[in-house]
Amino acid sequence: MTTHLHKTNISEQATCGTPCPASNGIPEAQAYPVSNLVAEQATCGTPCPASNGVPEAQAYPVSNLVAEQATCGTPCPASNGIPEAQAYPVSNLVAEQATCGTPCPASNGVPEAQAYPVSNLVAEQATCGTPFAATTPAFGSLAELIPPFIRYDHRRFVLVLEYLVGSRDLVTYHRTQGLMPTEVAQEFGQKLAEVHTAGRQATAETLSAVSPPERIPWIFSIHRGDYVLSRANRQLIDLALKNEAFSLQLDELHQNWRQDTLLHGDVKWLNCLLHEAKGKTNIYLIDWEMLQLGESLWDVAGFIQSYLSEWTLQPNKERELTLDQWIERYADAIRIQHDSIHSFWSAYAQTAGLDTALTGSDFQRTLLYVAGRLFQTVYEYLSQQETLFPEAIRTLELAQRLLAKDADTIELTLGVAQ
């Protein structure tokens, strides 16, 4: 899920859920997303009076938020087509599509352009929630990778997919198994390549229906801006910048970024699921809110860096060890993953039509993105922390060594001789 920070004032909210007009000093278009609950209780920031029929303290409880569907907390009546008990919770809010929570069938009068506005993918994908991937032949492989679509809240940038009972993400699976089986790695490599290939083959008309943004990974320029979520993030950046070469190497990644296909944008083991159904293990990829036009190898690097971050970001095991001490003690734990890493790359490269050789230019370029994605993982790990933990420091150092193309580090962690 993608989080967007807003620095605007509660006054952008209005008469018990109605956006404040521009005369309040804040354009209507900047009105707070639903996650900022103060708004829905107030007349541009003033709490709803009891005369609205809802006591001030009860206005918009989080669990039942139907801000767009009612007057200052009044639940949608059953006569609007949805029983009170089924009122949309915050995470599923799609009130902008209809009146008081009425679902979005074609007959409800909501124009297609207003239902799931097309800007990210999968959900904003037109025809009132019909998955774009399922109705566009070029993206059949993408449809197979996504759990059934429920709805998309474009105000909070939240894509709601069906919960797959009994599914396990690859982080949980790996920690249970102790390693990533080669057959699992191969299947994810093949499927990811199929998605990227479909993106390359898609016509301009098809892509215009999705309208994906064009983005360069923000981590490449994190040292040039002021995007800091926590005190630990600031400490991490300060430490990283002590290595002058690292800063220049990030700049080089930014400058050399390519745009060759549609990519997921946030591939990592936590977003990869295994689900048993009818005697078959199916794989899924979730959290598509970062879908974008960009370089396919960034997604590939996201999967590979998960092997490394799972190895070094271990807060409960000899936390104070430096990277060299960690390598000395736990090198075997990453060496046993080499076959799995190689199988993932081989399956991806062969399906995508790239050079399968680990010493080839395609994999060598991927190595640089592995370093950048590993740095991003450390940054996200610290996003709500006050202290720069030792496991984050050693993982940062690993990313720096990889980006510097340190031959010993690459051979140890990825099993690739330079």
Number of C-alpha atoms within 10 A of each C-alpha: 14 13 9 9 7 11 6 11 15 21 21 24 30 22 19 28 26 20 23 26 17 12 8 14 11 18 13 17 11 15 24 24 17 20 14 13 20 21 32 35 28 24 23 24 19 17 19 27 17 13 8 14 13 17 14 17 12 13 26 26 15 12 11 16 25 29 28 22 25 20 23 30 26 16 19 23 16 13 9 13 13 16 13 15 11 11 22 22 14 19 17 19 25 26 20 18 25 18 19 25 25 18 15 22 14 11 7 12 11 16 15 18 14 15 24 27 23 21 20 22 26 27 31 28 26 21 20 23 20 17 21 23 21 18 14 14 14 19 21 16 19 23 21 17 20 21 17 15 17 15 23 28 23 21 15 20 17 20 24 20 18 11 11 15 9 9 19 18 19 20 19 14 18 16 11 10 10 12 15 21 16 16 13 16 22 20 17 23 24 19 22 26 27 19 24 26 21 19 21 14 12 18 11 8 9 16 13 12 16 22 18 19 15 12 15 20 19 12 19 23 16 17 19 11 8 9 13 15 15 17 15 21 23 21 16 21 16 12 14 19 14 10 12 9 14 18 19 13 17 22 16 12 20 16 11 9 16 15 15 15 20 23 26 24 23 24 25 23 21 18 17 20 24 18 15 14 12 6 6 8 12 15 22 20 24 21 20 22 22 19 21 24 22 23 20 25 24 26 23 27 24 25 27 28 26 20 24 20 21 15 18 25 20 14 12 8 10 11 16 15 16 17 19 13 12 17 18 10 11 13 15 12 14 19 15 15 21 20 16 22 23 21 20 23 29 22 21 27 20 15 18 21 10 16 16 19 15 19 12 11 13 15 22 16 14 21 24 23 27 26 28 26 28 27 26 19 22 21 23 14 16 21 16 13 14 13 15 17 17 19 25 26 21 22 25 27 20 24 27 24 17 22 22 15 16 13 13 14 19 18 14 16 23 22 19 17 12 13
